Amino acid sequence: MKKQILTLLSSLAITAAAFAHGDVEIGPNGGRILEFSKNETMHGEVTVKGGKFHIAVLDKAMKPVALADQTLTANGGPTGKAAKLAVEKSGDHFVVPMVKSGEWLIVQFKENAKAKAITARMQYDTAACPKCKGEEWLCVCSAEKKK
């Protein structure tokens, strides 16, 4: 009996983790926020424009940061098969090719050449959330429920 209960609880936990949105934070331009620092003083806001990811760098007050010495590298693709993506600086943001729905975008941000790289990940899932009908990668249902 104990084994069956443990199996059931494990299955429920795995299922909940698979369908949870996590703690998604939306930025001032309606994009998803990624943490680019250990102390939440630097963020990246991922938006989609023209079939590409646009990643703006924001400070702790969520204000845009001018790009100078900052660098960003990116990988993307299905789990276990991520490939390097070309990254371009374009004005006040980075431009990265989009990955397919359900695939991962993994970025490494450096404030300057001497800084340690900060890695941020997000799954780009365009499926509709059953609760709010928004795209899963931008869904805040789970985060709002916790508050």
C-alpha positions in Angstrom: 0.0 0.0 0.0 2.8 2.4 0.9 4.5 1.7 -2.4 1.3 2.5 -4.3 0.8 5.8 -2.4 4.5 6.8 -3.0 4.2 6.0 -6.7 1.0 8.0 -7.0 2.5 11.0 -5.2 5.6 10.8 -7.3 3.6 10.7 -10.4 1.5 13.7 -9.3 4.6 15.7 -8.5 6.2 15.0 -11.9 3.0 15.9 -13.7 2.6 19.1 -11.8 6.2 20.1 -12.5 5.7 19.3 -16.2 2.6 21.6 -16.5 3.6 24.4 -14.1 4.4 27.8 -15.5 7.1 28.5 -12.9 7.6 32.0 -11.8 7.3 34.0 -15.0 7.8 37.7 -14.7 6.6 40.0 -17.4 8.6 43.1 -18.3 7.6 46.7 -19.2 7.4 45.8 -22.9 5.2 42.7 -22.4 8.2 40.3 -22.7 9.5 37.6 -20.4 12.1 38.6 -17.8 15.3 36.5 -17.5 17.7 37.2 -14.6 21.1 38.4 -15.8 22.6 38.9 -12.3 22.8 37.0 -9.0 21.4 39.9 -7.0 18.5 41.0 -9.4 20.2 44.2 -10.5 20.3 43.2 -14.2 17.6 41.6 -16.3 16.9 40.6 -19.8 13.5 41.1 -21.4 12.7 38.6 -24.2 10.1 39.7 -26.8 9.4 38.4 -30.3 9.4 40.7 -33.3 9.8 39.9 -36.9 10.2 36.2 -36.2 13.2 36.7 -33.9 13.9 37.1 -30.2 14.7 40.6 -29.1 16.5 40.7 -25.8 16.7 44.1 -24.1 18.9 44.6 -21.0 17.2 46.2 -18.1 18.4 47.5 -14.7 16.9 46.7 -11.3 14.3 49.4 -11.9 13.3 47.7 -15.2 14.7 50.7 -17.2 16.7 50.0 -20.4 20.4 49.8 -20.2 22.5 51.1 -23.2 24.5 48.4 -24.8 28.3 48.9 -24.7 30.6 46.2 -23.5 27.9 43.6 -22.7 27.9 40.3 -24.6 25.3 37.6 -25.0 25.8 34.1 -26.4 22.8 31.8 -27.1 22.0 28.2 -27.7 18.7 26.8 -28.5 16.8 23.7 -29.6 15.3 20.5 -28.2 16.6 19.2 -24.9 19.9 17.6 -25.3 20.4 18.8 -28.8 20.8 22.6 -28.4 22.9 24.3 -31.0 24.7 27.7 -31.0 22.6 30.6 -32.3 23.9 33.7 -34.0 23.6 36.8 -31.8 23.6 40.4 -33.1 23.5 43.7 -31.3 20.9 46.0 -32.8 20.6 49.4 -31.2 19.5 48.9 -27.6 19.0 45.1 -27.7 20.3 41.8 -28.8 18.7 39.8 -31.7 18.6 36.0 -31.6 17.0 33.6 -34.1 13.8 32.0 -32.7 13.7 28.4 -31.6 10.6 26.2 -32.3 7.8 26.0 -29.9 8.6 23.6 -27.1 12.4 24.1 -27.4 14.7 25.8 -25.1 16.6 29.1 -25.3 19.7 29.3 -23.2 21.6 32.6 -23.0 24.8 33.6 -21.3 25.1 37.3 -20.5 28.3 39.1 -19.5 28.4 42.8 -18.4 31.9 43.2 -19.7 34.9 41.0 -20.9 36.1 40.4 -17.3 32.7 39.6 -15.8 31.5 36.1 -15.0 28.8 34.8 -17.4 25.3 34.5 -16.0 23.2 31.7 -17.6 19.5 32.1 -18.1 17.1 29.6 -19.6 13.5 29.6 -20.8 11.3 27.1 -22.7 9.6 28.8 -25.6 6.2 27.2 -25.5 3.5 28.9 -27.7 0.7 26.5 -26.6 -2.3 28.3 -25.1 -2.6 28.2 -21.4 -5.9 26.5 -20.5 -6.7 29.1 -17.8 -5.8 32.5 -19.4 -5.5 31.4 -23.1 -2.1 33.3 -23.4 1.0 31.7 -24.7 2.6 29.4 -22.0 6.0 31.1 -22.3 4.4 34.4 -21.2 1.8 33.0 -18.8 1.7 34.4 -15.3 -1.2 32.3 -14.0 1.0 30.3 -11.6 2.8 33.3 -10.3 -0.4 35.2 -9.7 -1.9 32.2 -7.8 1.1 32.2 -5.4 0.7 35.9 -4.5 
